[in-house]
Amino acid sequence: MTENLDKFIAALAESLKNESFVKLTLGNYKGPDEHLQKILVRPVSTKKGQRLYFLYRGATRDTAKNYDLDTGIALIGDALDNGFRSGHLFTTENDYQLEVGKKGKSRLNVGKPTFTAAPAAAHNREKKEQIDPNSFYLRSLGITDDNGRIRDREQHKWKQINKFVEVLASLVDKSELRDRTNLRVIDMGSGKGYLTFAAYDYFKNTRNVDIQLTGVDTKRDLVDLGNGVAAAAGFDGLKFELGSIADYDVGEVDILIALHACNTATDDAIFKGITAKADLIVAAPCCHQEIRPQIKSPEMLRDILKHGVMLERTAETLTDGIRSLLLERSGYSTKLFEFVGIEHTPKNNMLVGTRLKTPTHPEQSQRQISEIKQMYGIEQQHLERLLANRSQMNTHKKST
Ligand SMILES: C[S@@+](CC[C@H](N)C(=O)[O-])C[C@H]1O[C@@H](n2cnc3c(N)ncnc32)[C@H](O)[C@@H]1O
């Protein structure tokens, strides 16, 4: 046994050294932990350099951890000595299969490689897909099947989840939050929580950030589902609360997320973020219903905006444009972009506000808002009204 185990571990160490390592699986567990079933290991590139990502798969919950290479190799050796009867190492040079029998007997088979992709390609893939498709929560939320395969009907959602995490990671890296080891995040209108879970998983398990993330939604069944899956996954810092965005007491928050919260719920969420002085506000608006009925077409655009589709797009542009100017007026720099291709979801615009240390030109933003409203005959916009009410209340407090 020792000789074959030593050979297996030596092959693992060599594959990490010459970068031919693809992945490793430990299975057929007969040890004392009644929940543990498998360990899946793959390489990840982190800020701290090359690491090994261990996914401990259990009957009802998965946990994950990153280790440096030496610690990871030692842990794999220990695991094969203490309960795992099978180890499968995939490298681009060979596949190694170690079977551990009773009474210390073992067999090591070396075969042709299943994967011939260079490790560099694996790294690239790693970059694109930050989320492990084997994650327990993806299975529980119905994105993957029992084999970790993305269900056909969930391919678009999967694309969106990965893109969202990639975008969020890059926004954090470009903000004051870059080097923070702890983060408080609120997800307004979290729904079934796909994006909430993925964001938590990424910051907690890939970046080792101590994250406290709360999803808020008006639907009790979704809140209960989210809390059940979070508990089963061992995601201690993730919880879901029943509540409406407008009434929710945000407290102190670093990142406020609102993805596809309908109509003016997006305004309520952005308002909460501004009031709480969140460093990052990340919104994907949808159902722009407030502005469209108010638009009085400027004479020059009359024969363009008589077409429903053009009026619809103009209403969207004006709504998100005014929101972005209001964020700028409130001391944020903004970005508006398509965060995932239109073929994956039509609700794909993302509006991001990053809090500035020193706000710039609020009067210029206000002038533009007033001119746009006047040009299109817009009477009111929900976020603007919320901000105006707050400023009136502040003035009233000061004068009494
Ligand atoms: C289209 S789903 C989006 C879910 C998730 N954010 C996503 O992008 O996958 C919108 C969710 O927002 C919730 N929602 C809408 N208005 C809300 C409000 N005012 N307060 C809290 N939740 C709200 C709905 O119940 C629903 O679950």
PDBQT file of the ligand as one rigid body, heavy atoms in Angstrom, charges set to zero:
ROOT
HETATM    1  C1  LIG A 501     -37.010  38.863 -11.271  1.00  0.00    +0.000 C 
HETATM    2  S1  LIG A 501     -36.672  38.335  -9.637  1.00  0.00    +0.000 S 
HETATM    3  C2  LIG A 501     -34.927  38.522  -9.578  1.00  0.00    +0.000 C 
HETATM    4  C3  LIG A 501     -34.251  37.622  -8.580  1.00  0.00    +0.000 C 
HETATM    5  C4  LIG A 501     -32.737  37.733  -8.513  1.00  0.00    +0.000 C 
HETATM    6  N1  LIG A 501     -32.311  39.033  -8.026  1.00  0.00    +0.000 N 
HETATM    7  C5  LIG A 501     -32.109  37.446  -9.850  1.00  0.00    +0.000 C 
HETATM    8  O1  LIG A 501     -31.694  38.393 -10.543  1.00  0.00    +0.000 OA
HETATM    9  O2  LIG A 501     -32.015  36.266 -10.230  1.00  0.00    +0.000 OA
HETATM   10  C6  LIG A 501     -37.225  39.719  -8.684  1.00  0.00    +0.000 C 
HETATM   11  C7  LIG A 501     -37.371  39.391  -7.227  1.00  0.00    +0.000 C 
HETATM   12  O3  LIG A 501     -37.522  40.623  -6.538  1.00  0.00    +0.000 OA
HETATM   13  C8  LIG A 501     -38.512  40.478  -5.565  1.00  0.00    +0.000 C 
HETATM   14  N2  LIG A 501     -39.068  41.816  -5.344  1.00  0.00    +0.000 N 
HETATM   15  C9  LIG A 501     -39.713  42.620  -6.212  1.00  0.00    +0.000 A 
HETATM   16  N3  LIG A 501     -40.072  43.772  -5.633  1.00  0.00    +0.000 NA
HETATM   17  C10 LIG A 501     -39.603  43.712  -4.359  1.00  0.00    +0.000 A 
HETATM   18  C11 LIG A 501     -39.637  44.597  -3.264  1.00  0.00    +0.000 A 
HETATM   19  N4  LIG A 501     -40.203  45.784  -3.382  1.00  0.00    +0.000 N 
HETATM   20  N5  LIG A 501     -39.084  44.216  -2.097  1.00  0.00    +0.000 NA
HETATM   21  C12 LIG A 501     -38.453  43.000  -1.993  1.00  0.00    +0.000 A 
HETATM   22  N6  LIG A 501     -38.410  42.106  -3.013  1.00  0.00    +0.000 NA
HETATM   23  C13 LIG A 501     -38.970  42.453  -4.180  1.00  0.00    +0.000 A 
HETATM   24  C14 LIG A 501     -39.509  39.500  -6.169  1.00  0.00    +0.000 C 
HETATM   25  O4  LIG A 501     -40.246  38.822  -5.171  1.00  0.00    +0.000 OA
HETATM   26  C15 LIG A 501     -38.594  38.567  -6.927  1.00  0.00    +0.000 C 
HETATM   27  O5  LIG A 501     -38.239  37.442  -6.157  1.00  0.00    +0.000 OA
ENDROOT
TORSDOF 0
